[in-house]
């Protein structure tokens, strides 16, 4: 093995690295374009991120102020507004996963049953004609589908829900004790995320009293949105969880957000696998190079070029077949074809031990196992590290007595 041959192999590797980067960028671009287009269609059919806001209660009191205009005194009416404290919140949300497929992509859609009971306390309440009281609560996600809406204020059913849709205030009459009770129930749909804004002032902090929220899911692999509160209790219920948030006499600016899990989409995996391909090839070339030296097999740089092409064929098939076939079936087809190409090629000029055992096993570990590790979130680094350390140990053992000076001497 001469230095020129090593340089030739390095050039082949660098060229293949560039090819994989181009393929990876192409995969990302195709995936992003398809996702954006199909996401709009799913939103129009099923709804977007589900946003739920805490209700507000305020009063408007008619006042008269005197103004002097052109030497005359004129009485001008205006309304003085006052917000009231939300003294109790008891909320339950049941989330049922209902993932939908559009084109070749899955989207994390869900159905939710919302039930919220609220209570406002109006201190020093006086029932006068000049002061009117209002509740403000809305259906916050215009793209979601709401069904079976039931609105109850102070134990009175409210049949007119137009203010909820048009985001207008609803006039209420507090009880003699100055209490306003609100209960709202509905079924709705959403996608990707469910967010509940606890704080009336979304940009600041608020005092929260007697707040309780219970969320039940029929799935386990949920996540919490960034900068959101964690539940204080989590109970496993069959296929899902029961999550509890409870606050009393608390001050916070944080809210509650649940990220809905999704099925594996080909584009996400394919792009990551493609960008990682040069690492897999590097391991393969090093191991085959060492085994060739041990077995005294002369493998020409052009042979490495065609072996590199078998690796690239795997990612090429995986990238484009996954647009039309199941991702697992695509992975299997790409793996079998790539192994077949490598084995049938090496058998023509290398010993059977190398072509039928060492090379396929090496390719299976560094191409197929490494690539398949991306199907398991968070496991790729662990698998690659373990395989790297084991590879290093084996190569050190089998080459410890190798005379490298002789091998790299120019002939």
C-alpha positions as CSV (number, residue, x, y, z in Angstrom):
1,X,0.0,0.0,0.0
2,X,1.6,3.2,-1.1
3,X,1.0,6.8,-0.1
4,X,-0.5,7.5,-3.5
5,X,-3.2,4.9,-3.0
6,X,-4.0,6.3,0.4
7,X,-4.4,9.7,-1.1
8,X,-6.6,8.3,-3.8
9,X,-8.8,6.6,-1.2
10,X,-9.0,9.9,0.7
11,X,-10.1,11.7,-2.5
12,X,-12.8,9.1,-3.0
13,X,-14.0,9.6,0.5
14,X,-14.1,13.4,0.3
15,X,-16.0,13.2,-3.0
16,X,-18.5,10.8,-1.5
17,X,-18.8,13.2,1.5
18,X,-19.8,16.0,-0.8
19,X,-22.3,13.8,-2.6
20,X,-24.0,12.8,0.7
21,X,-24.2,16.4,1.8
22,X,-26.0,17.3,-1.5
23,X,-28.4,14.4,-1.0
24,X,-29.0,15.3,2.6
25,X,-29.8,18.9,1.7
26,X,-32.1,17.7,-1.1
27,X,-33.9,15.5,1.4
28,X,-34.3,18.3,3.8
29,X,-35.6,20.6,1.1
30,X,-38.1,18.1,-0.2
31,X,-39.3,17.2,3.3
32,X,-39.7,20.9,4.3
33,X,-41.7,21.7,1.2
34,X,-44.0,18.7,1.5
35,X,-44.5,19.3,5.2
36,X,-45.5,23.0,4.8
37,X,-47.9,22.2,2.0
38,X,-49.6,19.2,3.6
39,X,-49.7,20.9,7.0
40,X,-51.9,23.6,5.6
41,X,-54.3,21.0,4.3
42,X,-54.4,19.2,7.6
43,X,-55.0,22.5,9.5
44,X,-57.9,23.3,7.2
45,X,-59.4,19.8,7.8
46,X,-58.6,19.2,11.5
47,X,-57.3,22.4,13.1
48,X,-54.1,23.9,14.3
49,X,-52.4,24.2,17.7
50,X,-55.1,24.3,20.4
51,X,-54.9,27.4,22.5
52,X,-57.2,27.8,25.6
53,X,-57.2,31.0,27.6
54,X,-58.4,31.6,31.2
55,X,-61.6,33.7,31.2
56,X,-61.7,37.3,32.4
57,X,-64.3,39.2,34.3
58,X,-64.6,43.0,34.5
59,X,-67.0,45.8,35.1
60,X,-67.8,49.0,33.3
61,X,-69.2,51.9,35.3
62,X,-70.7,54.9,33.6
63,X,-69.1,58.1,34.7
64,X,-69.6,61.7,33.8
65,X,-66.9,64.2,33.6
66,X,-67.1,67.9,33.0
67,X,-65.1,69.5,30.2
68,X,-64.8,73.1,29.3
69,X,-64.9,73.7,25.5
70,X,-65.2,77.1,23.9
71,X,-66.1,78.6,27.3
72,X,-68.9,76.1,27.8
73,X,-69.2,73.3,30.4
74,X,-70.1,70.0,28.7
75,X,-70.9,66.8,30.5
76,X,-69.1,63.8,28.8
77,X,-69.9,60.2,29.5
78,X,-67.1,57.6,29.8
79,X,-66.8,54.1,31.2
80,X,-64.4,53.2,34.0
81,X,-63.2,49.6,33.7
82,X,-62.2,47.3,36.5
83,X,-60.9,43.8,36.4
84,X,-61.8,41.2,39.0
85,X,-59.7,38.3,40.5
86,X,-60.2,34.8,39.3
87,X,-60.6,33.1,42.7
88,X,-61.1,29.5,41.6
89,X,-60.3,27.3,38.5
90,X,-61.1,23.7,38.2
91,X,-60.2,22.3,34.8
92,X,-60.1,18.9,33.3
93,X,-59.0,18.0,29.8
94,X,-59.0,14.6,28.2
95,X,-56.7,14.2,25.2
96,X,-57.2,11.3,22.8
97,X,-54.5,10.8,20.2
98,X,-55.9,10.7,16.6
99,X,-52.9,11.0,14.3
100,X,-53.7,11.6,10.7
101,X,-51.8,10.8,7.5
102,X,-51.7,13.2,4.6
103,X,-49.8,12.3,1.5
104,X,-46.8,10.3,2.9
105,X,-46.5,12.3,6.2
106,X,-48.1,11.8,9.6
107,X,-49.4,14.7,11.6
108,X,-49.9,14.7,15.5
109,X,-53.6,15.5,15.5
110,X,-55.8,14.9,18.6
111,X,-59.3,15.2,20.1
112,X,-59.9,16.9,23.4
113,X,-62.7,17.1,25.9
114,X,-62.5,20.4,27.8
115,X,-64.4,21.1,31.0
116,X,-63.6,24.3,33.0
117,X,-65.3,25.6,36.1
118,X,-64.4,29.1,37.2
119,X,-65.4,31.6,39.9
120,X,-64.8,35.3,40.2
121,X,-65.3,37.3,43.4
122,X,-66.4,40.9,43.2
123,X,-65.5,42.7,46.4
124,X,-67.9,45.4,47.7
125,X,-70.5,44.4,45.1
126,X,-73.3,46.8,44.6
127,X,-76.0,46.2,42.0
128,X,-76.5,49.6,40.3
129,X,-77.8,50.7,36.9
130,X,-74.5,52.5,36.2
131,X,-72.3,49.4,36.5
132,X,-72.4,46.4,34.2
133,X,-70.4,43.2,34.6
134,X,-68.9,41.1,31.8
135,X,-67.3,37.7,31.3
136,X,-64.8,37.4,28.5
137,X,-64.0,33.8,27.4
138,X,-63.4,32.7,23.8
139,X,-62.8,29.7,21.6
140,X,-59.2,30.6,21.1
141,X,-58.2,28.5,18.0
142,X,-60.1,29.6,14.9
143,X,-58.9,26.5,12.9
144,X,-60.0,23.9,15.5
145,X,-63.4,22.2,15.3
146,X,-65.6,22.7,18.4
147,X,-68.6,20.5,19.2
148,X,-71.1,20.1,22.0
149,X,-70.4,23.5,23.4
150,X,-72.2,24.1,26.7
151,X,-71.9,27.5,28.5
152,X,-73.3,28.0,32.0
153,X,-73.1,31.3,33.9
154,X,-74.3,31.3,37.5
155,X,-76.2,28.1,37.0
156,X,-78.0,29.5,33.9
157,X,-77.5,27.8,30.5
158,X,-76.5,30.3,27.9
159,X,-77.8,29.3,24.5
160,X,-76.2,32.2,22.6
161,X,-72.6,31.3,22.0
162,X,-71.9,33.9,19.3
163,X,-69.8,36.0,21.7
164,X,-67.5,33.1,22.1
165,X,-66.9,32.9,18.4
166,X,-66.7,36.7,17.7
167,X,-64.5,37.2,20.8
168,X,-67.0,39.6,22.5
169,X,-67.9,40.1,26.1
170,X,-70.9,38.4,27.7
171,X,-72.9,40.5,30.1
172,X,-73.5,38.8,33.5
173,X,-75.4,39.5,36.7
174,X,-73.4,38.5,39.8
175,X,-75.0,36.9,42.7
176,X,-75.9,38.9,45.8
177,X,-72.6,37.9,47.3
178,X,-70.8,39.3,44.3
179,X,-69.9,35.9,42.8
180,X,-69.8,35.1,39.1
181,X,-69.6,31.4,38.2
182,X,-68.7,30.1,34.8
183,X,-68.7,26.6,33.4
184,X,-67.8,25.8,29.9
185,X,-67.6,22.4,28.2
186,X,-66.8,21.4,24.6
187,X,-65.2,18.8,22.4
188,X,-62.5,20.0,20.0
189,X,-59.7,19.0,17.8
190,X,-56.1,20.2,17.5
191,X,-52.7,19.4,16.2
192,X,-49.1,19.3,17.6
193,X,-49.7,21.2,20.8
194,X,-52.2,22.0,23.5
195,X,-51.5,25.2,25.4
196,X,-53.5,26.6,28.4
197,X,-52.7,30.2,29.4
198,X,-53.2,30.5,33.1
199,X,-52.2,34.1,33.4
200,X,-54.7,36.7,32.1
201,X,-51.8,39.0,31.2
202,X,-49.8,36.8,28.8
203,X,-46.7,39.0,29.0
204,X,-46.4,39.3,32.8
205,X,-46.9,37.4,36.0
206,X,-50.1,37.0,38.0
207,X,-51.3,35.8,41.3
208,X,-53.0,32.4,40.9
209,X,-55.5,31.2,43.6
210,X,-57.2,27.8,43.9
211,X,-56.1,26.6,40.5
212,X,-56.4,22.9,39.6
213,X,-56.0,21.3,36.2
214,X,-56.2,17.6,35.5
215,X,-55.1,16.3,32.0
216,X,-55.7,12.7,31.0
217,X,-54.0,11.2,28.0
218,X,-54.3,7.9,26.1
219,X,-50.6,8.1,25.2
220,X,-47.4,8.0,27.2
221,X,-44.7,9.7,25.0
222,X,-45.8,13.2,25.6
223,X,-43.5,16.2,26.2
224,X,-43.9,19.5,27.9
225,X,-43.6,22.7,25.8
226,X,-40.7,25.0,26.4
227,X,-41.0,27.4,29.4
228,X,-44.1,25.6,30.7
229,X,-44.9,24.3,34.1
230,X,-44.4,20.7,35.0
231,X,-47.2,18.7,36.7
232,X,-46.9,18.1,40.4
233,X,-48.3,14.6,40.1
234,X,-48.2,12.0,37.3
235,X,-50.1,8.8,37.5
236,X,-50.0,6.0,34.9
237,X,-53.4,5.1,33.6
238,X,-53.4,2.2,31.1
239,X,-51.9,3.5,27.9
240,X,-51.6,7.0,29.1
241,X,-51.1,9.3,32.1
242,X,-53.1,11.5,34.5
243,X,-51.3,14.8,35.0
244,X,-52.1,17.2,37.8
245,X,-51.3,20.9,38.2
246,X,-52.3,22.6,41.4
247,X,-51.6,26.2,42.5
248,X,-52.8,28.2,45.5
249,X,-51.7,31.7,46.5
250,X,-49.0,31.5,43.9
251,X,-47.3,34.0,41.6
252,X,-46.2,32.9,38.2
253,X,-45.9,33.9,34.6
254,X,-45.7,30.3,33.3
255,X,-48.5,28.4,31.6
256,X,-49.2,24.8,30.7
257,X,-48.4,23.2,27.4
258,X,-48.4,19.6,26.2
259,X,-46.6,18.5,23.0
260,X,-48.5,15.8,21.2
261,X,-46.4,12.8,19.9
262,X,-46.3,11.9,16.3
263,X,-45.5,8.8,14.3
264,X,-42.2,8.5,12.6
265,X,-42.0,10.5,9.3
266,X,-39.6,9.3,6.6
267,X,-38.1,12.7,5.8
268,X,-36.9,13.4,9.3
269,X,-35.1,10.0,9.6
270,X,-33.8,10.0,6.0
271,X,-32.1,13.3,6.3
272,X,-30.3,12.5,9.6
273,X,-29.2,9.1,8.3
274,X,-27.9,10.7,5.1
275,X,-25.9,13.3,6.9
276,X,-24.4,10.6,9.1
277,X,-23.4,8.4,6.2
278,X,-19.8,9.6,5.9
279,X,-19.1,8.4,9.5
280,X,-20.5,5.0,8.6
281,X,-18.3,4.8,5.5
282,X,-15.2,5.9,7.3
283,X,-15.6,3.1,9.8
284,X,-16.2,0.6,7.0
285,X,-13.1,1.7,4.9
286,X,-10.8,1.6,8.0
287,X,-11.9,-1.9,9.0
288,X,-11.8,-3.3,5.4
289,X,-8.4,-1.6,4.9
290,X,-7.0,-3.3,8.1
291,X,-8.6,-6.7,7.3
292,X,-7.1,-6.5,3.7
293,X,-3.7,-5.9,5.2
294,X,-4.1,-8.9,7.7
295,X,-5.3,-11.2,4.9
296,X,-2.7,-9.8,2.4
297,X,-5.4,-8.8,-0.1
298,X,-4.6,-6.0,-2.4
299,X,-7.7,-3.8,-2.6
300,X,-7.2,-1.0,-5.2
301,X,-8.6,2.5,-4.7
302,X,-11.1,1.9,-7.6
303,X,-12.4,-1.1,-5.6
304,X,-13.0,1.3,-2.7
305,X,-14.8,3.6,-5.1
306,X,-17.3,0.9,-6.0
307,X,-17.7,-0.1,-2.4
308,X,-18.4,3.5,-1.6
309,X,-21.0,3.4,-4.3
310,X,-22.8,0.5,-2.6
311,X,-23.1,2.6,0.5
312,X,-24.4,5.5,-1.5
313,X,-27.0,3.3,-3.2
314,X,-28.4,2.5,0.3
315,X,-29.1,6.2,1.0
316,X,-30.3,6.9,-2.5
317,X,-32.9,4.1,-2.3
318,X,-33.8,5.0,1.3
319,X,-34.3,8.6,0.3
320,X,-36.6,8.2,-2.7
321,X,-38.3,4.8,-2.0
322,X,-39.6,6.2,1.3
323,X,-41.7,8.7,-0.6
324,X,-43.8,5.8,-1.8
325,X,-43.3,2.8,0.5
326,X,-43.4,2.2,4.2
327,X,-40.3,3.5,5.9
328,X,-39.4,0.1,7.5
329,X,-39.9,-1.7,4.2
330,X,-37.8,0.8,2.4
331,X,-35.0,0.5,5.0
332,X,-35.1,-3.3,4.5
333,X,-35.0,-3.1,0.7
334,X,-32.1,-0.6,0.8
335,X,-30.2,-2.7,3.3
336,X,-30.6,-6.0,1.4
337,X,-29.7,-4.5,-2.0
338,X,-26.6,-2.7,-0.6
339,X,-25.3,-5.9,1.1
340,X,-26.0,-7.8,-2.1
341,X,-24.0,-5.4,-4.2
342,X,-21.0,-5.4,-1.8
343,X,-20.9,-9.2,-1.4
344,X,-21.3,-10.0,-5.1
345,X,-18.6,-7.5,-6.0
346,X,-16.0,-8.6,-3.5
347,X,-16.4,-12.3,-4.2
348,X,-14.9,-11.6,-7.7
349,X,-11.5,-10.6,-6.4
350,X,-11.2,-11.3,-2.7
351,X,-11.1,-14.5,-0.5
352,X,-14.5,-15.9,0.5
353,X,-13.7,-15.1,4.1
354,X,-13.6,-11.4,3.3
355,X,-16.4,-11.3,0.7
356,X,-18.9,-13.5,2.5
357,X,-18.2,-12.7,6.2
358,X,-15.9,-9.8,7.1
359,X,-17.3,-7.3,4.6
360,X,-21.0,-8.1,5.1
361,X,-20.7,-8.1,8.8
362,X,-18.8,-4.8,8.8
363,X,-21.3,-3.2,6.5
364,X,-24.2,-4.5,8.5
365,X,-22.8,-2.9,11.7
366,X,-21.5,0.4,10.4
367,X,-24.2,1.1,7.8
368,X,-27.4,-0.7,8.8
369,X,-27.1,-0.7,12.6
370,X,-25.8,2.8,12.7
371,X,-28.6,4.0,10.4
372,X,-31.3,2.1,12.2
373,X,-30.3,3.7,15.5
374,X,-31.8,6.9,14.2
375,X,-35.2,5.2,14.5
376,X,-34.7,5.4,18.3
377,X,-34.6,8.9,19.6
378,X,-31.5,9.6,21.7
379,X,-29.9,6.2,21.1
380,X,-27.7,7.0,18.1
381,X,-24.8,8.5,20.2
382,X,-24.8,5.6,22.6
383,X,-24.8,3.0,19.8
384,X,-22.1,4.7,17.8
385,X,-19.9,5.2,20.9
386,X,-20.2,1.5,21.9
387,X,-19.4,0.3,18.4
388,X,-16.5,2.7,18.1
389,X,-14.8,1.5,21.3
390,X,-15.3,-2.1,20.4
391,X,-13.9,-1.5,16.9
392,X,-10.9,0.3,18.3
393,X,-10.2,-2.6,20.7
394,X,-10.5,-5.3,18.0
395,X,-8.3,-3.4,15.5
396,X,-5.6,-2.7,18.2
397,X,-5.5,-6.4,19.1
398,X,-5.3,-7.8,15.5
399,X,-2.7,-5.2,14.3
400,X,-0.5,-5.0,17.4
401,X,2.3,-7.1,15.8
402,X,1.9,-5.7,12.3
403,X,5.0,-4.2,10.7
404,X,3.6,-0.9,9.4
405,X,7.0,0.2,8.2
406,X,7.0,-2.6,5.7
407,X,3.4,-2.2,4.6
408,X,3.8,1.5,3.8
409,X,7.2,1.2,2.2
410,X,7.0,2.5,-1.4
411,X,7.5,-0.4,-3.9
